[in-house]
Amino acid sequence: MTMPQQLPSLYLRLLRDITDDLVPPRRTRINPRVDKRRMPKFGHSRSEHYHWLQPQCSFREAVAFV
């Protein structure tokens, strides 16, 4: 068992361990939702889907949470 007075230091150690291995930022990209099957749930893959415009800003700048 852990003694209650050890909890703050264990919590700080947990946070430090989590932040030690951060995932590198991903490149910004958008993939259109199309399907190549005959009876798709989404639209068919067309020529305009092959060179889809990619965002010019980061995900945080592009998305606003309300």
Secondary structure per residue as TSV (DSSP state, phi and psi in degrees):
chain	resnum	aa	ss	phi	psi
A	1	M	-	360.0	154.8
A	2	T	-	-101.5	136.3
A	3	M	-	-78.2	146.8
A	4	P	G	-57.9	-31.3
A	5	Q	G	-73.4	-13.5
A	6	Q	G	-86.5	-14.8
A	7	L	H	-59.9	-45.4
A	8	P	H	-60.2	-41.6
A	9	S	H	-70.2	-35.6
A	10	L	H	-66.9	-36.9
A	11	Y	H	-65.0	-44.4
A	12	L	H	-63.2	-38.0
A	13	R	H	-66.6	-39.9
A	14	L	H	-60.5	-47.1
A	15	L	H	-61.9	-40.2
A	16	R	H	-65.3	-41.4
A	17	D	H	-65.5	-37.8
A	18	I	H	-67.2	-42.6
A	19	T	H	-81.8	-6.1
A	20	D	H	-67.3	-36.6
A	21	D	T	-114.7	70.9
A	22	L	-	-76.8	145.3
A	23	V	-	-77.6	135.6
A	24	P	-	-65.4	152.1
A	25	P	-	-64.8	143.8
A	26	R	-	-88.5	156.8
A	27	R	-	-72.1	150.3
A	28	T	-	-79.8	130.2
A	29	R	-	-157.9	153.7
A	30	I	-	-134.3	131.4
A	31	N	-	-113.7	125.1
A	32	P	-	-66.2	147.0
A	33	R	-	-89.9	95.2
A	34	V	E	-130.8	162.0
A	35	D	E	-131.2	144.2
A	36	K	-	-97.0	-2.1
A	37	R	S	-79.1	166.5
A	38	R	S	-68.4	-42.1
A	39	M	S	-113.2	70.8
A	40	P	-	-78.6	154.8
A	41	K	S	-77.2	-28.9
A	42	F	S	-111.3	177.0
A	43	G	E	-64.2	163.8
A	44	H	E	-75.8	154.0
A	45	S	-	-73.6	120.7
A	46	R	-	-123.9	174.3
A	47	S	H	-61.6	-31.9
A	48	E	H	-69.8	-14.7
A	49	H	H	-83.9	-17.7
A	50	Y	H	-73.7	-29.2
A	51	H	T	-123.8	60.2
A	52	W	-	-66.7	138.8
A	53	L	-	-65.1	133.3
A	54	Q	-	-97.6	147.5
A	55	P	-	-64.6	147.5
A	56	Q	S	-99.9	-2.0
A	57	C	S	-126.3	173.0
A	58	S	-	-74.0	165.0
A	59	F	H	-61.7	-39.6
A	60	R	H	-62.2	-37.2
A	61	E	H	-76.0	-30.5
A	62	A	H	-79.7	-28.5
A	63	V	-	-111.5	132.8
A	64	A	-	-116.0	126.1
A	65	F	-	-92.6	133.7
A	66	V	-	-104.3	360.0
